[in-house]
Amino acid sequence: MTKQPRLALTSGRDVVLAALAGALLGFIGMNLFTLFNSYPPVVPWSLPGILVALGVGVLTYARRLPSRLEERRVSAREAVIALVVAKSMISTGAILAGAHAVYVGRSLLHVAAQAPLARTVRGLVTIVVCGAFAWVGWYLERLCVAGDDDEEGGAGAPAADPA
């Protein structure tokens, strides 16, 4: 008999692998700038700003989710969408944090100049925001876990009358 596929929570290992993948992408990107003898752009403030706006919106949704679950006002489709959003936020936050860690690491070598200092400061802010973004995804993912309901035909449910 085959085993039923099971959707698991995002593990710490998954987050670390995503951050390492982001670091690898950041390393490749930084080396491309070196190869073409140019400087990487300064991270615009809009990136952490957009991530903060999305994170606050999802956190607001997540804070209201438990009461909606108790009242059974969450459809199966909405629950799956919430889980997909949560997993996407975790992965996106980890990948961007890993890539920006390499970006900041390279900029730290030349922090005395003004442009590398701006890269370092904005990169560090982005890393912190990416971590918070991933945490909001983690929080929402944990809220999407459903407990076992005895009312829905569990082992303790009474058998139907075959009349």
N, C-alpha and C positions, 0 to 999 in steps of 0.2 A: 504494500500500500504506500502511495506517495505521501509525503509530508505536505501539509498545507503551507503555502507561502505566508510569511509573517512579516509585518511591517514593524520594525524595531525603532526605538528612540535613537536619536543621533548620539553616538558615543564620543567620549573624549578623544579616542583614537581617530575617529572621522574628522573631528575638528582640527587636530594636529596635522593630519594628512592634507586637509584643505589649506591650512596655513603654509605648509611646506610647498604645496603646489603653487600657491600665490608667490612665495619667496622665489621659487624657480622661475616663474614668469617675470617677476621683478628683476631678477638677475639677468635673464636673457634680454629684457627691455633695456636695462642700464648698459649692458654690453653693446647693444645695437647703437646707442647714443655714442659710446666710446668709439666704436668701429667707424661711424660716420663723422667723427671728430666734432660733435655738437654737444650742447648741454641739455639735460632733461628740463622740461618745463616745470615751473612752480605749480604745485597743486592748487587749483582754484578753491576759494572758500565755499563755492557752491557744492562741491562734493560732500564735505561733512555736513553742510546745511541741509542738503537733500536727504542724506541718511538720517539726520536728526528728525526731520519732518516725518519721514516714513516710520521711523522707530516710535515716535510719539503717537502717531495714528494707530499703529498696531498695538502699542501698549494700552491705549485707551480701549480698543476693541477687546484685548485680552482681559482687562480688568472687569469688563462687563460680561464676559463669557460664562463664568461659573453660575451666575444667577439665571442666565438664559438656558443653560444646560439643565438646571434643576427644574425649570418650568417646561422643559422639553420644547423650546422654541427654536432649536437649531436643527436644520435639515441635515441629512446625511451628506448632501452635496456641499453645503456650507462647511461642515466639519472637515471634509477632505480638503477643501480649498484652504482652510485655516492651517491644516497640517502641512500642506505643500508650501504655503507662504512661510511657515515657521522654519521648515527645513531649508528653504531657499535663503532665508535671512541668516541662518547659522552659517551656511556655506559661503555666502557672499561676504559676510563680515570677516570670516576667517581668511578667505582668499585675499581680500583687499588689505587686511592687516598684515599678512605675510608679505605681500608685494610692497607695501609702504615701509615695512621694516627694512627691507633691502634699500629702498629709496633713501630713507633717513640715514641708514648706515653709510651709504656712499657720501651723503651730504655732510656727515659729521667730520669727514676728513678735511673739509675746507670751511669750517663753520665761522672763521674769522671774517670772511667776505660777506657782503650783504645778501646777495642772491642765495648762496648756500644756507645762510642763517634763516632766510624766509622758507626755503625748502624744508629745513629741519623742523622749524616751528609748525608749519602747516602739515608736514608729514606726521609729526607726533600727535597733533590734534586729530588728524584723520585716523591714526591707529587707535586712539582712545575711543573715538566715535564708532569705529568699526567693531571694537570689542563690545561696546554698549549695544550696537545693532544686533550682533550675534547673540548677546544675552537676552534681548527682547524676543528673538526667535526661539531661543531655548525655553524661555518662560512660557511662550504661547504653545510650544510643542508639548510641554508637560501638562498644560491645561487640556490638551486634546486627548489625553489618555482616558479611555472609558473604563469604568469599573465593571465587574461582572454583575449583571442584573438578574436577580432570581425571578423577576416578573416575566421575563422574556423566554421562558422555556428552558431554564437551567435544570440541573440535576434534581433540585428540590421542588420543581413545579409539579402540581398534580396532573395526573393523566386525564385526557379528555374522555367524556362519557361516549362510548361507541353506539349509543341509541340511535 
